[in-house]
């Protein structure tokens, strides 16, 4: 009697993927995964009665590696972090991300770019963005 075997296309696809992975490892070695990812700094944004505050975690940078652009309703933070590498070292694990980054945010309120301030301490960039005076309602007398 003939025994039937159920065919599973997904098992063949998984086998094919493992074989491709093996070929790449043999050809190129194990590449650190951190190099293939994009670095995205973590950011907090909060609003008070008179200001909007943006805090960004930027460890390992100095203030000259950070660029901040502020307009009426948009904040953009750019920079580049490069990690020290040496050919005479054997890296067993690389988790710290490097490279260029850019974060841009639309604000729900208009801010005064001219009066905005930026400080950088202990790897944290803090932007204090004063709100622009909201257009106040003005009663206009009607004349004849």
C-alpha positions in Angstrom: 0.0 0.0 0.0 1.2 3.5 -0.9 1.6 6.0 1.9 0.5 9.6 1.1 2.7 12.5 2.2 1.3 15.9 2.7 3.2 18.6 0.8 3.9 21.8 2.7 5.0 24.7 0.5 5.9 26.8 3.6 8.4 24.2 4.8 10.1 24.3 1.4 10.2 28.1 1.6 11.7 28.1 5.1 14.3 25.5 3.9 15.2 27.8 0.9 15.6 30.8 3.3 17.9 28.9 5.6 20.0 27.9 2.6 20.3 31.4 1.3 21.2 32.7 4.8 24.0 30.0 5.0 25.3 31.1 1.6 25.5 34.7 2.7 27.2 33.9 6.0 29.8 31.8 4.1 30.4 34.6 1.5 30.3 37.7 3.8 30.6 36.4 7.4 28.2 37.5 10.1 27.5 41.2 9.6 26.5 43.2 12.7 22.8 43.9 12.6 23.1 47.4 14.0 24.7 48.6 10.8 21.6 47.8 8.8 19.2 49.7 11.0 18.4 53.4 11.1 19.1 55.3 14.3 16.0 57.1 15.6 16.6 59.0 18.9 13.8 58.9 21.4 11.8 62.1 21.9 9.4 63.5 24.5 7.2 66.6 23.6 5.0 68.3 26.2 3.2 71.5 26.4 2.8 74.0 29.3 0.8 77.2 29.5 3.4 79.3 27.8 5.9 76.9 26.2 6.3 73.6 24.2 9.2 71.5 25.4 11.0 68.9 23.2 13.5 66.5 24.8 15.6 64.2 22.7 18.0 61.5 23.9 21.3 62.0 21.9 24.0 60.1 23.9 27.5 60.1 22.5 27.1 63.4 20.5 28.6 66.8 21.2 26.7 69.9 20.6 28.5 70.6 17.3 27.0 67.4 15.9 23.4 68.5 16.4 21.4 70.8 14.2 18.0 72.2 15.3 15.6 74.0 13.0 12.4 75.7 14.4 9.7 77.4 12.4 6.2 78.5 13.5 4.8 75.0 13.8 7.6 72.6 13.0 10.7 71.3 14.8 13.5 69.4 13.0 16.5 67.8 14.8 19.3 66.4 12.7 22.7 65.0 13.5 25.3 62.2 13.0 26.8 59.8 15.5 29.9 57.9 14.6 31.2 55.1 16.8 34.9 54.5 17.2 36.0 51.4 15.2 39.4 49.8 15.0 40.6 47.0 12.7 42.7 45.5 15.5 39.5 44.8 17.6 37.2 41.8 17.3 33.6 42.9 17.9 31.4 40.3 19.5 28.3 42.5 19.8 27.3 45.9 18.3 24.1 47.3 19.6 24.9 51.0 19.7 23.5 52.6 16.6 25.4 55.1 14.5 24.9 57.2 11.4 22.8 60.1 10.4 19.4 60.8 11.9 16.6 63.3 11.4 13.4 63.7 13.4 10.8 66.3 12.4 7.6 67.1 14.2 4.5 69.2 13.5 3.3 71.2 16.5 -0.3 71.8 17.3 0.5 75.4 18.3 2.6 78.2 16.8 5.9 78.9 18.5 8.2 81.9 18.4 11.4 80.6 16.7 13.3 83.8 17.5 12.9 83.3 21.3 13.4 79.5 21.3 16.3 78.0 23.3 18.2 74.8 23.1 20.4 73.2 25.8 22.4 70.0 25.7 23.4 68.3 28.9 24.1 64.6 29.9 23.2 63.4 26.4 19.7 65.1 26.4 18.8 67.9 24.1 16.1 70.2 25.5 14.3 72.7 23.4 12.1 75.3 25.1 9.8 76.9 22.5 7.7 79.8 23.7 4.2 79.9 22.2 3.2 82.8 20.0 0.4 84.9 21.3 -2.8 83.5 20.0 -4.7 86.0 17.9 -6.8 87.7 20.5 -10.4 88.7 19.8 -10.6 92.5 19.4 -13.9 94.3 19.4 -14.0 96.9 16.7 -16.5 99.7 17.1 -18.8 100.2 14.1 -18.9 103.8 12.9 -21.4 105.4 10.6 
